[in-house]
Amino acid sequence: MTQLFMRPFLVLGLFLSTAAVARATVPVSQVPFVPNHGQWAKPVKYAVDLPGGRLFLENSCFT
């Protein structure tokens, strides 16, 4: 039960820390969102490379 409760906070913390690093090193206007033309799984709509890895954007979530 505790793991289910803590999971959203863990994901949010990871996202915010990655976003803070990305914002500190790369201006938002220079972060290219690449549309998915079949190079990734179907649910992925866009991807962006960040200093800590790659962020995939889907219809209702990010991974």
C-alpha positions as CSV (number, residue, x, y, z in Angstrom):
1,M,0.0,0.0,0.0
2,T,2.8,2.4,0.9
3,Q,4.5,1.7,-2.4
4,L,1.4,2.6,-4.4
5,F,1.0,5.8,-2.4
6,M,4.7,6.9,-2.8
7,R,5.0,6.0,-6.6
8,P,3.3,9.2,-8.0
9,F,5.5,11.4,-5.7
10,L,8.6,9.5,-6.8
11,V,7.7,10.0,-10.5
12,L,6.9,13.7,-10.0
13,G,10.2,14.2,-8.1
14,L,12.2,12.5,-10.9
15,F,10.4,14.7,-13.5
16,L,10.9,17.9,-11.6
17,S,14.6,17.2,-11.0
18,T,15.2,16.3,-14.6
19,A,13.3,19.4,-15.8
20,A,15.3,21.6,-13.4
21,V,18.6,20.3,-14.8
22,A,17.4,20.7,-18.4
23,R,16.2,24.2,-17.7
24,A,19.5,25.1,-16.1
25,T,21.6,23.8,-19.0
26,V,19.4,24.1,-22.1
27,P,17.0,27.0,-22.8
28,V,13.4,25.7,-23.3
29,S,13.2,27.4,-26.7
30,Q,16.2,25.2,-27.9
31,V,14.8,21.9,-26.9
32,P,13.6,20.2,-30.1
33,F,10.6,17.9,-29.8
34,V,10.9,15.2,-32.4
35,P,7.6,13.8,-33.7
36,N,7.3,10.0,-33.9
37,H,7.3,8.8,-37.5
38,G,7.6,5.1,-36.5
39,Q,11.0,5.2,-34.9
40,W,9.5,4.5,-31.4
41,A,6.6,2.6,-30.0
42,K,3.1,3.6,-31.3
43,P,1.9,5.3,-28.1
44,V,4.8,7.8,-28.2
45,K,3.8,11.1,-30.0
46,Y,7.0,13.1,-29.4
47,A,10.4,12.7,-27.8
48,V,13.0,15.2,-26.6
49,D,16.6,14.5,-25.6
50,L,17.5,16.0,-22.3
51,P,20.9,16.0,-20.5
52,G,19.7,13.2,-18.2
53,G,18.2,11.0,-21.0
54,R,15.3,11.0,-23.3
55,L,11.7,12.0,-22.5
56,F,8.8,10.4,-24.4
57,L,5.5,12.2,-24.6
58,E,2.3,10.2,-25.0
59,N,-1.4,11.3,-25.2
60,S,-1.9,11.0,-21.4
61,C,1.5,10.6,-19.9
62,F,5.2,11.0,-20.2
63,T,7.9,8.2,-19.9
